[in-house]
Structures are given as structure tokens and as C-alpha cells.
Amino acid sequence: MHRIGLLLALLGSLVTGCSERHPTRQGSYFPLTPDMRWTYRVTTEVAGRVERREFVEYNSEPETLKGLPHSVRITSEGTRYYLRNVDEGVYRNGKRTVVETEVRMDNDPHWVLKRPYQTGTSWSNLTYPYVLRRISPYEQTLTRGSALKMAYQISQLDAQVDVPAGHFEQCLLVEGEAQLTLYADGREGYQDIEINTREWYAPGVGLVKLVREEPMSGSVFSGGKVVFELIGVEH
């Protein structure tokens, strides 16, 4: 779940809740139906500063890559993600940014959600810090150069969550944990940062909230938090 203004244009129905307990693959926790569109409020807190903006993504028509059909999800930044929905779950198989002319395929599946949708189902993906940054002796974000493996697990099947789009029940809660070790300087030495994420998925709607925490407060590095909250979804 980076990466992360646009006008909110809700041309369809605003979904404000969910009640489907056993979603099908087509009406799943991560819908891939063409023309669905999601608008999120993104709040970033880092080094004592708070920034807010909107983030939009939508499903485009399927495309064929390497002889296989792929669903395509496009972000407001123009990045295209190529996704596969298989028996084992939903995974990303490639991506293309606005400056790339060809799809960059993933070496290994980057899982969004793995089946079976039950507590204890787990997987891992490579990720990188969202907000963690160096603040001394110069300021620099720590992104691609600090890759780490995050372990994910489905922790709840009936979670509830409130976001601007409304109150959602019977949602899937996925929690992730990772640890990053950074060398600050000769005085502070190595520092371990626990990175945590929580993601709520509503059946038939998809991701309704994401909280990524990278707690760190020091003289060399500073962390923070980023929160995605669903404002609305169009069908």
C-alpha cells in the first residue's frame, strides 16, 4: 500500500458502508472492475509538519502482458499497476510510470492480498520507508535505497472503521511489520526502527483506510506517519 491535488469528482454512487460477509473473487476486497474510481484523503505527519492532499486511483480496461490478461489500476500521478487475480490471491506483476515507455515487470509477485481470507494468512513483500528521512547534517528522504521486507498477516475478518466515506463493518484488517536498521553517526551508532502498517479492506469496495507508522525521533533521523482515508468511490 509511496508514493503518494486533485478535485473530487463523484459521478456515481458514494459507498458509505459494507455488509457482504463472503465476497466472491469478482466482488472482492480488492475490486478490479473497469471504471471503478477511489478518492482518498492523504495525511502525512513528519518532523512536526502535517500535510494533506487528495489521491485518486481508478481501474482501466484489462491489458495483455506476456500472454496473460492483467487488470490495470492507474493513480492520479499517472503510474499504471498491472494486477493479476488468481486462486492464491491478488498480486502486482508490473508497473509503468509516466516517464517509462515500457512496463517494468516484477521479478516476484508483489502480493496485495493472499487467500484464503482468514485470520493467520500471511505473506511478505519488499517495501521501503514512506516518511522516514535524514534531518542532519542534511535533509534527505529514505526511499528506494532502504528496501526492507515487510511481513503481512490477516488479523481480523470483521473489523470496523470510520472514514470520510462513512462507517464500514465486516472488513478485512491486514497488519504488517518490518524492521529497518540505520547507522546514524559515531555517537548514536546503529538504530532500529519498527515500521508498522494497518490496512482495512471492505468487500466490494476495496481499501478504505491505511495507516503507516515509522516512529523515529532523533538528532539524525526523523520518522512519522501517513494515513490514507477513503473519501468516496465511484462505480
SULQUIZI-V262527 format. One record per backbone hydrogen bond with DSSP energy under -1.0 kcal/mol. NH is the residue of the N-H (numbers start at 1). CO is the residue of the C=O. E is the energy in kcal/mol with one decimal. If there is no record, write none. Layout:
BEGIN
NH_CO_E + NH_CO_E
END
This chain:
BEGIN
11_9_-1.2 + 35_59_-2.7 + 36_33_-1.6 + 37_234_-1.7 + 38_57_-3.1 + 39_232_-2.5 + 40_55_-3.1 + 41_229_-3.0 + 42_53_-3.3 + 43_227_-2.4 + 44_51_-3.0 + 45_225_-3.4 + 46_49_-2.4 + 47_223_-1.3 + 49_46_-2.3 + 51_44_-2.6 + 53_42_-1.8 + 55_40_-2.2 + 57_38_-2.1 + 58_74_-2.5 + 59_36_-2.5 + 60_72_-3.0 + 63_70_-2.5 + 65_68_-2.8 + 68_65_-2.4 + 70_63_-3.2 + 71_83_-2.6 + 73_81_-2.5 + 74_58_-3.1 + 75_79_-2.3 + 76_56_-2.2 + 78_75_-2.1 + 80_96_-3.0 + 81_73_-3.2 + 82_94_-2.7 + 83_71_-3.0 + 84_91_-2.8 + 86_89_-2.9 + 89_86_-1.3 + 90_113_-2.4 + 91_84_-2.3 + 92_110_-3.1 + 93_82_-3.4 + 94_82_-1.0 + 95_104_-1.7 + 96_80_-2.1 + 100_97_-1.3 + 104_95_-3.3 + 106_93_-2.3 + 110_92_-2.1 + 112_90_-2.9 + 113_90_-1.5 + 115_88_-3.0 + 118_116_-2.0 + 120_154_-2.7 + 121_118_-1.9 + 123_152_-1.6 + 125_150_-1.8 + 127_148_-3.3 + 133_222_-2.4 + 134_140_-3.1 + 135_220_-3.4 + 136_220_-1.3 + 140_134_-2.0 + 142_132_-2.1 + 146_143_-2.3 + 148_127_-2.4 + 150_125_-3.0 + 151_177_-2.6 + 152_123_-3.3 + 153_175_-1.9 + 154_121_-2.4 + 155_173_-2.6 + 156_173_-1.3 + 159_171_-2.6 + 161_168_-2.2 + 163_166_-2.4 + 165_230_-1.9 + 166_163_-2.1 + 168_161_-2.9 + 171_159_-2.2 + 172_201_-2.8 + 173_156_-2.3 + 174_199_-2.8 + 175_153_-2.6 + 176_197_-2.7 + 177_151_-2.2 + 178_195_-2.0 + 180_193_-2.5 + 182_191_-2.8 + 184_189_-2.9 + 189_185_-2.7 + 191_182_-3.0 + 193_180_-3.0 + 195_178_-2.9 + 196_213_-2.3 + 197_176_-2.0 + 198_211_-2.2 + 199_174_-2.7 + 200_209_-2.7 + 201_172_-2.8 + 202_206_-2.8 + 204_28_-2.2 + 205_202_-2.0 + 206_202_-3.1 + 208_200_-2.8 + 209_200_-1.2 + 210_228_-2.3 + 211_198_-2.6 + 212_226_-2.8 + 213_196_-2.9 + 214_224_-3.1 + 218_221_-1.4 + 222_133_-2.7 + 223_216_-3.2 + 224_214_-1.5 + 225_45_-2.6 + 226_212_-2.3 + 227_43_-2.4 + 228_210_-2.7 + 229_41_-1.9 + 230_208_-2.6 + 231_39_-3.4 + 232_39_-1.4 + 234_37_-2.7
END
